[in-house]
Amino acid sequence: MATPKDLAERSAPLLPPGSQVRHAFICQTAPNFAFFVVNWATGLTMFWITYRCVAVTQDAIYVLNSDKLSGGAKPTSIAGTLPLSTQLGPVSGRWGQITLLGERAWVKHRFQTEVTAADSEAGFTYGPS
């Protein structure tokens, strides 16, 4: 099971020289959440689900493509870059929903503290829900 520290180390070679990963997390994209339920039960939708690793550095947010079999834990290339001022959350629940590069993505609960911390550093705060 990859930790944010593991993800930061695996992302570093793909990022511009001098980048320091401050936060890293895995997310998954699919047309809708039902694809995850079907995939969990049968594995039949695996090819429609995209796994991403997100690395937040001091300069930008990098959305990285990841190997499907790694579940997002082994980034392979940069899918896109977002300004550091991009708000990622808020996220909550077992699977929190965010938008990255125009796609809906879901973040497991165990990585949601990374999303909240990145948003906090960028100056975004969330009130009580």
N, C-alpha and C positions, 0 to 999 in steps of 0.2 A: 504494500500500500504506500503510494508516494506521499511524501509530506511536502509542504510548501518549500522547505529548504531543498529537497531533492529536485523539485520542479525548477527552482531558481538555478541550480547547478546545471541541469540539463538544457535550460533555455539559453544560458549565457553564451555558448559558442555561436548561436544564431543571431545574436544582437550586435549592434554596432560596438566597436571597441570602446572601452571605458564605461559601458553601461553597467549599472549596479542594480540588480533586481531587488526591489524593496518588498514586493508582494507577488505571489504566484498562486494560481488556482486552476483547476480543471473545470470545464463546462462541456455540455453536450448540446447539439442543435438537432432539431427535427421539425417536420411540418407542424406537429402538435404533440402534446404530452402523451397521448394515447400510444404513440409509437414506442415509448419507453416501457409501457405496461406490456404491450405485445412482445417486445424484445425480451423482457425479463421472463415472460412465460414461455416463449417459443424460440426466440432468437431469429425470427423471420424478418424483422425489420432492421437488422444490424447494418445493412448496406445503405440505408437511408439516413442513419444517424451519423453526424460528424462530431468528432472529438476535437476539442481545442484546449490548449494550454494558454493561459493569459499571464503575461509577465509585465508587471508595473515597475518601471524604472524611474530614475530621477528626472527623465526628460519626456517620456511618452508611455503609452500603453500599447504593448505588442500582443496581437492575437496570432497565435501560432497554430499551424496545422499539426495534428498528432496522429500517430499510428493507431488504427482502430483496435488492434489486438492488445495495445498497452492501456487502453481505456483513457487515453489522453495524457498519460504519464511520460511519453517519449516524443517531445516535439521534433518535427522534421523540417519545417520551413515557416517563413513568415506569411500569414494570410493577409495581414493588414496592420496598419498603425493608426492609433487614435491619439488625439491630443491629451495631455495629462489632465486637462480641465474637464474631461468627459466624466459625467456622473454614471457610475456603473449600477448602483443599487437604487433603492433599498431592496434587500432580499430577506426572505423569512420562510419558515416552513421547512419541510423535509427537502423540497426542491424549490429553490428560489429562482424566479424568472428575471432575466436581464436581456438587454438588446445589445448585440455586438455586430458591427459591420452590416447593419440592416437585417440581421437574423435574430429570431428569438432563441435564447440559450437558457439552459437550466443548470443551476449550480447546486451540488449536494450540500446538505447542511454543514458538513465538516469543513467546507471551504468558505462558508459565508462570512466568517470573521475576517478573512483576507479581503473580501469585497468591501466590507464596512470600513476596514482600516485604510484601504486605498482611497475610498471616498472621503474619509475623515481628513487625511493628509492633503487632499485636494480642496478642502474647505467646505465639504458638504456635510450637513448634519441632519439627522432624522428625529422627528418628534415622536412622542408616544403614539402607538397605533391604536 
